[in-house]
């Protein structure tokens, strides 16, 4: 059981790291004036929405697979 809990932390850390990396990339694009600040905010919101949406999708899939 302890191993599984450790794995959950590892998965959570990986997801957080990838999310922060994408946000850092968006910030860098805004700083280099490749995208406008408004576009950077929209990219950040869209990225957050994708992570939340896929998180809900995975959670529902896991709950449904336990029913069978």
PQR file of N, CA, C, O and H, with PARSE charges and radii, in Angstrom:
ATOM      1  N   UNK A   1       0.820  -1.197   0.000 -0.4000 1.5000
ATOM      2  CA  UNK A   1       0.000   0.000   0.000 -0.0000 2.0000
ATOM      3  C   UNK A   1       0.865   1.262   0.000  0.5500 1.7000
ATOM      4  O   UNK A   1       0.520   2.253  -0.643 -0.5500 1.4000
ATOM      5  N   UNK A   2       1.986   1.224   0.719 -0.4000 1.5000
ATOM      6  CA  UNK A   2       2.855   2.396   0.771 -0.0000 2.0000
ATOM      7  C   UNK A   2       3.453   2.686  -0.601  0.5500 1.7000
ATOM      8  O   UNK A   2       3.661   3.843  -0.965 -0.5500 1.4000
ATOM      9  H   UNK A   2       2.266   0.419   1.241  0.4000 1.0000
ATOM     10  N   UNK A   3       3.724   1.627  -1.355 -0.4000 1.5000
ATOM     11  CA  UNK A   3       4.290   1.834  -2.679 -0.0000 2.0000
ATOM     12  C   UNK A   3       3.300   2.545  -3.592  0.5500 1.7000
ATOM     13  O   UNK A   3       3.675   3.428  -4.363 -0.5500 1.4000
ATOM     14  H   UNK A   3       3.555   0.687  -1.059  0.4000 1.0000
ATOM     15  N   UNK A   4       2.046   2.155  -3.497 -0.4000 1.5000
ATOM     16  CA  UNK A   4       1.030   2.791  -4.330 -0.0000 2.0000
ATOM     17  C   UNK A   4       0.884   4.267  -3.971  0.5500 1.7000
ATOM     18  O   UNK A   4       0.729   5.110  -4.855 -0.5500 1.4000
ATOM     19  H   UNK A   4       1.741   1.438  -2.871  0.4000 1.0000
ATOM     20  N   UNK A   5       0.932   4.583  -2.678 -0.4000 1.5000
ATOM     21  CA  UNK A   5       0.827   5.972  -2.261 -0.0000 2.0000
ATOM     22  C   UNK A   5       2.015   6.777  -2.793  0.5500 1.7000
ATOM     23  O   UNK A   5       1.856   7.920  -3.221 -0.5500 1.4000
ATOM     24  H   UNK A   5       1.057   3.899  -1.959  0.4000 1.0000
ATOM     25  N   UNK A   6       3.194   6.179  -2.765 -0.4000 1.5000
ATOM     26  CA  UNK A   6       4.364   6.843  -3.320 -0.0000 2.0000
ATOM     27  C   UNK A   6       4.231   7.066  -4.814  0.5500 1.7000
ATOM     28  O   UNK A   6       4.687   8.079  -5.345 -0.5500 1.4000
ATOM     29  H   UNK A   6       3.323   5.250  -2.418  0.4000 1.0000
ATOM     30  N   UNK A   7       3.603   6.117  -5.486 -0.4000 1.5000
ATOM     31  CA  UNK A   7       3.405   6.262  -6.927 -0.0000 2.0000
ATOM     32  C   UNK A   7       2.436   7.393  -7.226  0.5500 1.7000
ATOM     33  O   UNK A   7       2.605   8.119  -8.206 -0.5500 1.4000
ATOM     34  H   UNK A   7       3.232   5.294  -5.054  0.4000 1.0000
ATOM     35  N   UNK A   8       1.418   7.544  -6.383 -0.4000 1.5000
ATOM     36  CA  UNK A   8       0.469   8.639  -6.591 -0.0000 2.0000
ATOM     37  C   UNK A   8       1.175   9.982  -6.498  0.5500 1.7000
ATOM     38  O   UNK A   8       0.915  10.888  -7.290 -0.5500 1.4000
ATOM     39  H   UNK A   8       1.280   6.955  -5.587  0.4000 1.0000
ATOM     40  N   UNK A   9       2.068  10.102  -5.524 -0.4000 1.5000
ATOM     41  CA  UNK A   9       2.814  11.354  -5.390 -0.0000 2.0000
ATOM     42  C   UNK A   9       3.705  11.591  -6.602  0.5500 1.7000
ATOM     43  O   UNK A   9       3.866  12.728  -7.047 -0.5500 1.4000
ATOM     44  H   UNK A   9       2.279   9.366  -4.881  0.4000 1.0000
ATOM     45  N   UNK A  10       4.277  10.529  -7.127 -0.4000 1.5000
ATOM     46  CA  UNK A  10       5.130  10.651  -8.299 -0.0000 2.0000
ATOM     47  C   UNK A  10       4.325  11.093  -9.519  0.5500 1.7000
ATOM     48  O   UNK A  10       4.776  11.941 -10.289 -0.5500 1.4000
ATOM     49  H   UNK A  10       4.145   9.606  -6.765  0.4000 1.0000
ATOM     50  N   UNK A  11       3.144  10.525  -9.694 -0.4000 1.5000
ATOM     51  CA  UNK A  11       2.276  10.921 -10.810 -0.0000 2.0000
ATOM     52  C   UNK A  11       1.839  12.372 -10.647  0.5500 1.7000
ATOM     53  O   UNK A  11       1.855  13.140 -11.609 -0.5500 1.4000
ATOM     54  H   UNK A  11       2.777   9.836  -9.069  0.4000 1.0000
ATOM     55  N   UNK A  12       1.449  12.749  -9.428 -0.4000 1.5000
ATOM     56  CA  UNK A  12       1.029  14.133  -9.175 -0.0000 2.0000
ATOM     57  C   UNK A  12       2.175  15.104  -9.430  0.5500 1.7000
ATOM     58  O   UNK A  12       1.965  16.185  -9.980 -0.5500 1.4000
ATOM     59  H   UNK A  12       1.436  12.126  -8.647  0.4000 1.0000
ATOM     60  N   UNK A  13       3.382  14.725  -9.033 -0.4000 1.5000
ATOM     61  CA  UNK A  13       4.543  15.587  -9.271 -0.0000 2.0000
ATOM     62  C   UNK A  13       4.832  15.717 -10.764  0.5500 1.7000
ATOM     63  O   UNK A  13       5.185  16.798 -11.234 -0.5500 1.4000
ATOM     64  H   UNK A  13       3.553  13.846  -8.586  0.4000 1.0000
ATOM     65  N   UNK A  14       4.687  14.629 -11.505 -0.4000 1.5000
ATOM     66  CA  UNK A  14       4.911  14.673 -12.950 -0.0000 2.0000
ATOM     67  C   UNK A  14       3.894  15.542 -13.665  0.5500 1.7000
ATOM     68  O   UNK A  14       4.244  16.305 -14.565 -0.5500 1.4000
ATOM     69  H   UNK A  14       4.401  13.750 -11.123  0.4000 1.0000
ATOM     70  N   UNK A  15       2.637  15.428 -13.266 -0.4000 1.5000
ATOM     71  CA  UNK A  15       1.592  16.254 -13.871 -0.0000 2.0000
ATOM     72  C   UNK A  15       1.826  17.723 -13.548  0.5500 1.7000
ATOM     73  O   UNK A  15       1.699  18.584 -14.418 -0.5500 1.4000
ATOM     74  H   UNK A  15       2.353  14.808 -12.534  0.4000 1.0000
ATOM     75  N   UNK A  16       2.169  18.006 -12.297 -0.4000 1.5000
ATOM     76  CA  UNK A  16       2.433  19.395 -11.898 -0.0000 2.0000
ATOM     77  C   UNK A  16       3.630  19.964 -12.647  0.5500 1.7000
ATOM     78  O   UNK A  16       3.605  21.111 -13.092 -0.5500 1.4000
ATOM     79  H   UNK A  16       2.273  17.307 -11.590  0.4000 1.0000
ATOM     80  N   UNK A  17       4.674  19.160 -12.784 -0.4000 1.5000
ATOM     81  CA  UNK A  17       5.867  19.626 -13.488 -0.0000 2.0000
ATOM     82  C   UNK A  17       5.568  19.908 -14.959  0.5500 1.7000
ATOM     83  O   UNK A  17       6.035  20.908 -15.506 -0.5500 1.4000
ATOM     84  H   UNK A  17       4.695  18.228 -12.423  0.4000 1.0000
ATOM     85  N   UNK A  18       4.797  19.039 -15.599 -0.4000 1.5000
ATOM     86  CA  UNK A  18       4.485  19.272 -17.010 -0.0000 2.0000
ATOM     87  C   UNK A  18       3.599  20.500 -17.181  0.5500 1.7000
ATOM     88  O   UNK A  18       3.766  21.259 -18.136 -0.5500 1.4000
ATOM     89  H   UNK A  18       4.417  18.227 -15.155  0.4000 1.0000
ATOM     90  N   UNK A  19       2.650  20.700 -16.253 -0.4000 1.5000
ATOM     91  CA  UNK A  19       1.785  21.874 -16.322 -0.0000 2.0000
ATOM     92  C   UNK A  19       2.600  23.156 -16.145  0.5500 1.7000
ATOM     93  O   UNK A  19       2.425  24.117 -16.894 -0.5500 1.4000
ATOM     94  H   UNK A  19       2.514  20.084 -15.478  0.4000 1.0000
ATOM     95  N   UNK A  20       3.487  23.165 -15.157 -0.4000 1.5000
ATOM     96  CA  UNK A  20       4.308  24.354 -14.923 -0.0000 2.0000
ATOM     97  C   UNK A  20       5.281  24.600 -16.074  0.5500 1.7000
ATOM     98  O   UNK A  20       5.605  25.748 -16.380 -0.5500 1.4000
ATOM     99  H   UNK A  20       3.630  22.384 -14.549  0.4000 1.0000
ATOM    100  N   UNK A  21       5.745  23.529 -16.709 -0.4000 1.5000
ATOM    101  CA  UNK A  21       6.629  23.687 -17.867 -0.0000 2.0000
ATOM    102  C   UNK A  21       5.894  24.350 -19.024  0.5500 1.7000
ATOM    103  O   UNK A  21       6.437  25.235 -19.684 -0.5500 1.4000
ATOM    104  H   UNK A  21       5.482  22.597 -16.461  0.4000 1.0000
ATOM    105  N   UNK A  22       4.666  23.925 -19.267 -0.4000 1.5000
ATOM    106  CA  UNK A  22       3.878  24.532 -20.346 -0.0000 2.0000
ATOM    107  C   UNK A  22       3.603  26.001 -20.030  0.5500 1.7000
ATOM    108  O   UNK A  22       3.691  26.854 -20.914 -0.5500 1.4000
ATOM    109  H   UNK A  22       4.225  23.206 -18.731  0.4000 1.0000
ATOM    110  N   UNK A  23       3.271  26.299 -18.768 -0.4000 1.5000
ATOM    111  CA  UNK A  23       3.034  27.696 -18.394 -0.0000 2.0000
ATOM    112  C   UNK A  23       4.305  28.530 -18.508  0.5500 1.7000
ATOM    113  O   UNK A  23       4.243  29.696 -18.897 -0.5500 1.4000
ATOM    114  H   UNK A  23       3.199  25.607 -18.050  0.4000 1.0000
ATOM    115  N   UNK A  24       5.452  27.951 -18.177 -0.4000 1.5000
ATOM    116  CA  UNK A  24       6.721  28.664 -18.333 -0.0000 2.0000
ATOM    117  C   UNK A  24       6.995  28.947 -19.810  0.5500 1.7000
ATOM    118  O   UNK A  24       7.489  30.019 -20.158 -0.5500 1.4000
ATOM    119  H   UNK A  24       5.503  27.003 -17.861  0.4000 1.0000
ATOM    120  N   UNK A  25       6.679  27.995 -20.665 -0.4000 1.5000
ATOM    121  CA  UNK A  25       6.850  28.198 -22.106 -0.0000 2.0000
ATOM    122  C   UNK A  25       5.942  29.313 -22.612  0.5500 1.7000
ATOM    123  O   UNK A  25       6.363  30.136 -23.424 -0.5500 1.4000
ATOM    124  H   UNK A  25       6.278  27.124 -20.381  0.4000 1.0000
ATOM    125  N   UNK A  26       4.716  29.345 -22.143 -0.4000 1.5000
ATOM    126  CA  UNK A  26       3.784  30.410 -22.532 -0.0000 2.0000
ATOM    127  C   UNK A  26       4.306  31.756 -22.035  0.5500 1.7000
ATOM    128  O   UNK A  26       4.243  32.752 -22.755 -0.5500 1.4000
ATOM    129  H   UNK A  26       4.374  28.677 -21.482  0.4000 1.0000
ATOM    130  N   UNK A  27       4.818  31.788 -20.812 -0.4000 1.5000
ATOM    131  CA  UNK A  27       5.401  33.025 -20.284 -0.0000 2.0000
ATOM    132  C   UNK A  27       6.598  33.481 -21.093  0.5500 1.7000
ATOM    133  O   UNK A  27       6.770  34.676 -21.334 -0.5500 1.4000
ATOM    134  H   UNK A  27       4.869  30.979 -20.226  0.4000 1.0000
ATOM    135  N   UNK A  28       7.427  32.538 -21.513 -0.4000 1.5000
ATOM    136  CA  UNK A  28       8.589  32.883 -22.329 -0.0000 2.0000
ATOM    137  C   UNK A  28       8.147  33.435 -23.689  0.5500 1.7000
ATOM    138  O   UNK A  28       8.726  34.399 -24.189 -0.5500 1.4000
ATOM    139  H   UNK A  28       7.287  31.567 -21.317  0.4000 1.0000
ATOM    140  N   UNK A  29       7.124  32.822 -24.280 -0.4000 1.5000
ATOM    141  CA  UNK A  29       6.610  33.323 -25.557 -0.0000 2.0000
ATOM    142  C   UNK A  29       6.079  34.747 -25.417  0.5500 1.7000
ATOM    143  O   UNK A  29       6.251  35.570 -26.316 -0.5500 1.4000
ATOM    144  H   UNK A  29       6.653  32.039 -23.873  0.4000 1.0000
ATOM    145  N   UNK A  30       5.438  35.034 -24.295 -0.4000 1.5000
ATOM    146  CA  UNK A  30       4.930  36.389 -24.067 -0.0000 2.0000
ATOM    147  C   UNK A  30       6.083  37.357 -23.832  0.5500 1.7000
ATOM    148  O   UNK A  30       6.041  38.492 -24.307 -0.5500 1.4000
ATOM    149  H   UNK A  30       5.297  34.366 -23.564  0.4000 1.0000
ATOM    150  N   UNK A  31       7.112  36.925 -23.107 -0.4000 1.5000
ATOM    151  CA  UNK A  31       8.254  37.798 -22.832 -0.0000 2.0000
ATOM    152  C   UNK A  31       9.032  38.120 -24.106  0.5500 1.7000
ATOM    153  O   UNK A  31       9.559  39.223 -24.248 -0.5500 1.4000
ATOM    154  H   UNK A  31       7.146  36.003 -22.721  0.4000 1.0000
ATOM    155  N   UNK A  32       9.107  37.170 -25.026 -0.4000 1.5000
ATOM    156  CA  UNK A  32       9.803  37.392 -26.294 -0.0000 2.0000
ATOM    157  C   UNK A  32       8.927  38.117 -27.315  0.5500 1.7000
ATOM    158  O   UNK A  32       9.352  38.371 -28.443 -0.5500 1.4000
ATOM    159  H   UNK A  32       8.679  36.274 -24.911  0.4000 1.0000
ATOM    160  N   UNK A  33       7.709  38.444 -26.909 -0.4000 1.5000
ATOM    161  CA  UNK A  33       6.727  39.126 -27.750 -0.0000 2.0000
ATOM    162  C   UNK A  33       6.385  38.327 -29.008  0.5500 1.7000
ATOM    163  O   UNK A  33       6.089  38.896 -30.059 -0.5500 1.4000
ATOM    164  H   UNK A  33       7.365  38.238 -25.993  0.4000 1.0000
ATOM    165  N   UNK A  34       6.430  37.015 -28.883 -0.4000 1.5000
ATOM    166  CA  UNK A  34       5.988  36.146 -29.970 -0.0000 2.0000
ATOM    167  C   UNK A  34       4.468  36.090 -29.966  0.5500 1.7000
ATOM    168  O   UNK A  34       3.834  36.046 -31.021 -0.5500 1.4000
ATOM    169  H   UNK A  34       6.671  36.553 -28.030  0.4000 1.0000
ATOM    170  N   UNK A  35       3.888  36.092 -28.762 -0.4000 1.5000
ATOM    171  CA  UNK A  35       2.442  36.186 -28.600 -0.0000 2.0000
ATOM    172  C   UNK A  35       2.152  37.401 -27.730  0.5500 1.7000
ATOM    173  O   UNK A  35       3.003  37.835 -26.953 -0.5500 1.4000
ATOM    174  H   UNK A  35       4.404  36.127 -27.906  0.4000 1.0000
ATOM    175  N   UNK A  36       0.965  37.939 -27.862 -0.4000 1.5000
ATOM    176  CA  UNK A  36       0.575  39.094 -27.046 -0.0000 2.0000
ATOM    177  C   UNK A  36       0.255  38.629 -25.625  0.5500 1.7000
ATOM    178  O   UNK A  36      -0.009  37.446 -25.408 -0.5500 1.4000
ATOM    179  H   UNK A  36       0.274  37.587 -28.493  0.4000 1.0000
ATOM    180  N   UNK A  37       0.275  39.544 -24.661 -0.4000 1.5000
ATOM    181  CA  UNK A  37      -0.079  39.154 -23.286 -0.0000 2.0000
ATOM    182  C   UNK A  37      -1.493  38.575 -23.180  0.5500 1.7000
ATOM    183  O   UNK A  37      -1.731  37.655 -22.397 -0.5500 1.4000
ATOM    184  H   UNK A  37       0.489  40.505 -24.838  0.4000 1.0000
ATOM    185  N   UNK A  38      -2.418  39.107 -23.957 -0.4000 1.5000
ATOM    186  CA  UNK A  38      -3.778  38.569 -23.940 -0.0000 2.0000
ATOM    187  C   UNK A  38      -3.802  37.124 -24.444  0.5500 1.7000
ATOM    188  O   UNK A  38      -4.505  36.276 -23.894 -0.5500 1.4000
ATOM    189  H   UNK A  38      -2.225  39.854 -24.592  0.4000 1.0000
ATOM    190  N   UNK A  39      -3.036  36.860 -25.484 -0.4000 1.5000
ATOM    191  CA  UNK A  39      -2.958  35.499 -26.014 -0.0000 2.0000
ATOM    192  C   UNK A  39      -2.300  34.571 -25.002  0.5500 1.7000
ATOM    193  O   UNK A  39      -2.693  33.410 -24.880 -0.5500 1.4000
ATOM    194  H   UNK A  39      -2.466  37.549 -25.931  0.4000 1.0000
ATOM    195  N   UNK A  40      -1.307  35.067 -24.277 -0.4000 1.5000
ATOM    196  CA  UNK A  40      -0.649  34.249 -23.256 -0.0000 2.0000
ATOM    197  C   UNK A  40      -1.628  33.874 -22.144  0.5500 1.7000
ATOM    198  O   UNK A  40      -1.618  32.743 -21.659 -0.5500 1.4000
ATOM    199  H   UNK A  40      -0.988  36.010 -24.376  0.4000 1.0000
ATOM    200  N   UNK A  41      -2.472  34.823 -21.743 -0.4000 1.5000
ATOM    201  CA  UNK A  41      -3.476  34.522 -20.717 -0.0000 2.0000
ATOM    202  C   UNK A  41      -4.454  33.472 -21.235  0.5500 1.7000
ATOM    203  O   UNK A  41      -4.804  32.539 -20.513 -0.5500 1.4000
ATOM    204  H   UNK A  41      -2.480  35.742 -22.137  0.4000 1.0000
ATOM    205  N   UNK A  42      -4.892  33.619 -22.469 -0.4000 1.5000
ATOM    206  CA  UNK A  42      -5.808  32.635 -23.051 -0.0000 2.0000
ATOM    207  C   UNK A  42      -5.159  31.259 -23.170  0.5500 1.7000
ATOM    208  O   UNK A  42      -5.811  30.241 -22.939 -0.5500 1.4000
ATOM    209  H   UNK A  42      -4.608  34.378 -23.055  0.4000 1.0000
ATOM    210  N   UNK A  43      -3.880  31.226 -23.528 -0.4000 1.5000
ATOM    211  CA  UNK A  43      -3.173  29.951 -23.598 -0.0000 2.0000
ATOM    212  C   UNK A  43      -3.077  29.303 -22.220  0.5500 1.7000
ATOM    213  O   UNK A  43      -3.227  28.088 -22.094 -0.5500 1.4000
ATOM    214  H   UNK A  43      -3.350  32.053 -23.716  0.4000 1.0000
ATOM    215  N   UNK A  44      -2.831  30.101 -21.197 -0.4000 1.5000
ATOM    216  CA  UNK A  44      -2.773  29.572 -19.835 -0.0000 2.0000
ATOM    217  C   UNK A  44      -4.106  29.015 -19.380  0.5500 1.7000
ATOM    218  O   UNK A  44      -4.166  27.944 -18.777 -0.5500 1.4000
ATOM    219  H   UNK A  44      -2.710  31.088 -21.299  0.4000 1.0000
ATOM    220  N   UNK A  45      -5.178  29.743 -19.669 -0.4000 1.5000
ATOM    221  CA  UNK A  45      -6.518  29.276 -19.293 -0.0000 2.0000
ATOM    222  C   UNK A  45      -6.879  28.010 -20.066  0.5500 1.7000
ATOM    223  O   UNK A  45      -7.455  27.079 -19.503 -0.5500 1.4000
ATOM    224  H   UNK A  45      -5.129  30.613 -20.159  0.4000 1.0000
ATOM    225  N   UNK A  46      -6.543  27.974 -21.349 -0.4000 1.5000
ATOM    226  CA  UNK A  46      -6.837  26.788 -22.159 -0.0000 2.0000
ATOM    227  C   UNK A  46      -6.049  25.576 -21.666  0.5500 1.7000
ATOM    228  O   UNK A  46      -6.578  24.465 -21.624 -0.5500 1.4000
ATOM    229  H   UNK A  46      -6.075  28.730 -21.806  0.4000 1.0000
ATOM    230  N   UNK A  47      -4.799  25.786 -21.298 -0.4000 1.5000
ATOM    231  CA  UNK A  47      -3.985  24.690 -20.766 -0.0000 2.0000
ATOM    232  C   UNK A  47      -4.582  24.154 -19.473  0.5500 1.7000
ATOM    233  O   UNK A  47      -4.667  22.941 -19.281 -0.5500 1.4000
ATOM    234  H   UNK A  47      -4.369  26.688 -21.333  0.4000 1.0000
ATOM    235  N   UNK A  48      -4.992  25.049 -18.592 -0.4000 1.5000
ATOM    236  CA  UNK A  48      -5.625  24.633 -17.339 -0.0000 2.0000
ATOM    237  C   UNK A  48      -6.900  23.839 -17.626  0.5500 1.7000
ATOM    238  O   UNK A  48      -7.153  22.809 -17.000 -0.5500 1.4000
ATOM    239  H   UNK A  48      -4.923  26.035 -18.748  0.4000 1.0000
ATOM    240  N   UNK A  49      -7.695  24.322 -18.571 -0.4000 1.5000
ATOM    241  CA  UNK A  49      -8.923  23.621 -18.931 -0.0000 2.0000
ATOM    242  C   UNK A  49      -8.664  22.229 -19.477  0.5500 1.7000
ATOM    243  O   UNK A  49      -9.396  21.290 -19.164 -0.5500 1.4000
ATOM    244  H   UNK A  49      -7.490  25.158 -19.079  0.4000 1.0000
ATOM    245  N   UNK A  50      -7.625  22.092 -20.292 -0.4000 1.5000
ATOM    246  CA  UNK A  50      -7.285  20.773 -20.818 -0.0000 2.0000
ATOM    247  C   UNK A  50      -6.869  19.818 -19.709  0.5500 1.7000
ATOM    248  O   UNK A  50      -7.286  18.660 -19.694 -0.5500 1.4000
ATOM    249  H   UNK A  50      -7.030  22.856 -20.545  0.4000 1.0000
ATOM    250  N   UNK A  51      -6.051  20.298 -18.784 -0.4000 1.5000
ATOM    251  CA  UNK A  51      -5.608  19.439 -17.681 -0.0000 2.0000
ATOM    252  C   UNK A  51      -6.788  19.028 -16.806  0.5500 1.7000
ATOM    253  O   UNK A  51      -6.882  17.867 -16.409 -0.5500 1.4000
ATOM    254  H   UNK A  51      -5.712  21.239 -18.797  0.4000 1.0000
ATOM    255  N   UNK A  52      -7.683  19.952 -16.500 -0.4000 1.5000
ATOM    256  CA  UNK A  52      -8.852  19.624 -15.677 -0.0000 2.0000
ATOM    257  C   UNK A  52      -9.777  18.671 -16.432  0.5500 1.7000
ATOM    258  O   UNK A  52     -10.252  17.688 -15.864 -0.5500 1.4000
ATOM    259  H   UNK A  52      -7.607  20.896 -16.823  0.4000 1.0000
ATOM    260  N   UNK A  53     -10.032  18.957 -17.698 -0.4000 1.5000
ATOM    261  CA  UNK A  53     -10.924  18.118 -18.494 -0.0000 2.0000
ATOM    262  C   UNK A  53     -10.416  16.695 -18.634  0.5500 1.7000
ATOM    263  O   UNK A  53     -11.174  15.745 -18.441 -0.5500 1.4000
ATOM    264  H   UNK A  53      -9.646  19.756 -18.159  0.4000 1.0000
ATOM    265  N   UNK A  54      -9.147  16.538 -18.967 -0.4000 1.5000
ATOM    266  CA  UNK A  54      -8.601  15.189 -19.089 -0.0000 2.0000
ATOM    267  C   UNK A  54      -8.513  14.500 -17.733  0.5500 1.7000
ATOM    268  O   UNK A  54      -8.639  13.278 -17.653 -0.5500 1.4000
ATOM    269  H   UNK A  54      -8.531  17.310 -19.123  0.4000 1.0000
ATOM    270  N   UNK A  55      -8.300  15.264 -16.669 -0.4000 1.5000
ATOM    271  CA  UNK A  55      -8.304  14.677 -15.329 -0.0000 2.0000
ATOM    272  C   UNK A  55      -9.661  14.100 -14.979  0.5500 1.7000
ATOM    273  O   UNK A  55      -9.752  13.001 -14.432 -0.5500 1.4000
ATOM    274  H   UNK A  55      -8.198  16.257 -16.734  0.4000 1.0000
ATOM    275  N   UNK A  56     -10.717  14.839 -15.293 -0.4000 1.5000
ATOM    276  CA  UNK A  56     -12.076  14.338 -15.051 -0.0000 2.0000
ATOM    277  C   UNK A  56     -12.351  13.116 -15.921  0.5500 1.7000
ATOM    278  O   UNK A  56     -12.944  12.143 -15.456 -0.5500 1.4000
ATOM    279  H   UNK A  56     -10.643  15.732 -15.737  0.4000 1.0000
ATOM    280  N   UNK A  57     -11.925  13.162 -17.169 -0.4000 1.5000
ATOM    281  CA  UNK A  57     -12.123  12.032 -18.075 -0.0000 2.0000
ATOM    282  C   UNK A  57     -11.439  10.773 -17.547  0.5500 1.7000
ATOM    283  O   UNK A  57     -12.029   9.693 -17.579 -0.5500 1.4000
ATOM    284  H   UNK A  57     -11.443  13.953 -17.546  0.4000 1.0000
ATOM    285  N   UNK A  58     -10.219  10.897 -17.069 -0.4000 1.5000
ATOM    286  CA  UNK A  58      -9.487   9.747 -16.531 -0.0000 2.0000
ATOM    287  C   UNK A  58     -10.152   9.241 -15.260  0.5500 1.7000
ATOM    288  O   UNK A  58     -10.256   8.031 -15.056 -0.5500 1.4000
ATOM    289  H   UNK A  58      -9.740  11.774 -17.043  0.4000 1.0000
ATOM    290  N   UNK A  59     -10.605  10.155 -14.399 -0.4000 1.5000
ATOM    291  CA  UNK A  59     -11.263   9.741 -13.153 -0.0000 2.0000
ATOM    292  C   UNK A  59     -12.553   8.978 -13.448  0.5500 1.7000
ATOM    293  O   UNK A  59     -12.824   7.960 -12.812 -0.5500 1.4000
ATOM    294  H   UNK A  59     -10.521  11.137 -14.564  0.4000 1.0000
ATOM    295  N   UNK A  60     -13.342   9.451 -14.394 -0.4000 1.5000
ATOM    296  CA  UNK A  60     -14.589   8.764 -14.753 -0.0000 2.0000
ATOM    297  C   UNK A  60     -14.282   7.404 -15.374  0.5500 1.7000
ATOM    298  O   UNK A  60     -14.965   6.423 -15.079 -0.5500 1.4000
ATOM    299  H   UNK A  60     -13.122  10.278 -14.911  0.4000 1.0000
ATOM    300  N   UNK A  61     -13.280   7.335 -16.217 -0.4000 1.5000
ATOM    301  CA  UNK A  61     -12.893   6.060 -16.825 -0.0000 2.0000
ATOM    302  C   UNK A  61     -12.495   5.045 -15.758  0.5500 1.7000
ATOM    303  O   UNK A  61     -12.873   3.876 -15.835 -0.5500 1.4000
ATOM    304  H   UNK A  61     -12.726   8.132 -16.457  0.4000 1.0000
ATOM    305  N   UNK A  62     -11.736   5.491 -14.767 -0.4000 1.5000
ATOM    306  CA  UNK A  62     -11.314   4.577 -13.693 -0.0000 2.0000
ATOM    307  C   UNK A  62     -12.502   4.120 -12.857  0.5500 1.7000
ATOM    308  O   UNK A  62     -12.558   2.962 -12.440 -0.5500 1.4000
ATOM    309  H   UNK A  62     -11.428   6.440 -14.704  0.4000 1.0000
ATOM    310  N   UNK A  63     -13.453   5.018 -12.608 -0.4000 1.5000
ATOM    311  CA  UNK A  63     -14.638   4.625 -11.838 -0.0000 2.0000
ATOM    312  C   UNK A  63     -15.492   3.626 -12.615  0.5500 1.7000
ATOM    313  O   UNK A  63     -16.008   2.672 -12.033 -0.5500 1.4000
ATOM    314  H   UNK A  63     -13.407   5.958 -12.946  0.4000 1.0000
ATOM    315  N   UNK A  64     -15.647   3.833 -13.915 -0.4000 1.5000
ATOM    316  CA  UNK A  64     -16.443   2.920 -14.733 -0.0000 2.0000
ATOM    317  C   UNK A  64     -15.756   1.562 -14.837  0.5500 1.7000
ATOM    318  O   UNK A  64     -16.427   0.530 -14.801 -0.5500 1.4000
ATOM    319  H   UNK A  64     -15.228   4.608 -14.388  0.4000 1.0000
ATOM    320  N   UNK A  65     -14.442   1.544 -14.964 -0.4000 1.5000
ATOM    321  CA  UNK A  65     -13.742   0.263 -15.080 -0.0000 2.0000
ATOM    322  C   UNK A  65     -13.835  -0.549 -13.792  0.5500 1.7000
ATOM    323  O   UNK A  65     -13.742  -1.776 -13.841 -0.5500 1.4000
ATOM    324  H   UNK A  65     -13.897   2.382 -14.993  0.4000 1.0000
ATOM    325  N   UNK A  66     -14.015   0.095 -12.649 -0.4000 1.5000
ATOM    326  CA  UNK A  66     -14.179  -0.635 -11.390 -0.0000 2.0000
ATOM    327  C   UNK A  66     -15.557  -1.280 -11.291  0.5500 1.7000
ATOM    328  O   UNK A  66     -15.726  -2.242 -10.541 -0.5500 1.4000
ATOM    329  H   UNK A  66     -14.091   1.092 -12.609  0.4000 1.0000
ATOM    330  N   UNK A  67     -16.544  -0.777 -12.026 -0.4000 1.5000
ATOM    331  CA  UNK A  67     -17.894  -1.327 -11.964 -0.0000 2.0000
ATOM    332  C   UNK A  67     -17.995  -2.679 -12.657  0.5500 1.7000
ATOM    333  O   UNK A  67     -18.855  -3.489 -12.311 -0.5500 1.4000
ATOM    334  H   UNK A  67     -16.406   0.004 -12.635  0.4000 1.0000
ATOM    335  N   UNK A  68     -17.143  -2.925 -13.613 -0.4000 1.5000
ATOM    336  CA  UNK A  68     -17.271  -4.150 -14.409 -0.0000 2.0000
ATOM    337  C   UNK A  68     -16.701  -5.346 -13.723  0.5500 1.7000
ATOM    338  O   UNK A  68     -16.735  -6.447 -14.271 -0.5500 1.4000
ATOM    339  H   UNK A  68     -16.445  -2.267 -13.894  0.4000 1.0000
TER
END
